[in-house]
């Protein structure tokens, strides 16, 4: 009888070890197939955090710096119908709609212009500064 109990006890220990190994393997597999990064969508808790400062300058960039880094790609050439920097005739009707409309279009996108002019690390204030820079240079 003692031999049978020892055998049952040994089986129980072996089964427990097998379950622990299986859980360990499952955890290792989950770790290996986990996504590399994560997303933070509006409404998520992580989205409430303040946006990081610009990595390029360690702070807020000027409107001219943002224009030269992102906006000039289209606004220097007129690509996709973008009003060229300095072209008062093209900018006049847009300026007449009001600066808040220009800010909204620049931040959210409008027609062929993508949101933020694809400057995804630009803050709203930096985008607004770029709009101000283009408007001032196009009057």
Secondary structure, DSSP 8 states (H G I E B T S, - for coil): -HHHHHHHHHHHHHHHHHHHHHHHHHHHHHHHHS-SS----TTSGGGGS-----TTTSS---HHHHIIIIIHHHHTTTGGG---TT-HHHHHHHHHT-HHHHHHHHHH-BTTB-GGGG-TT--HHHHHHHHHHHHHTT-
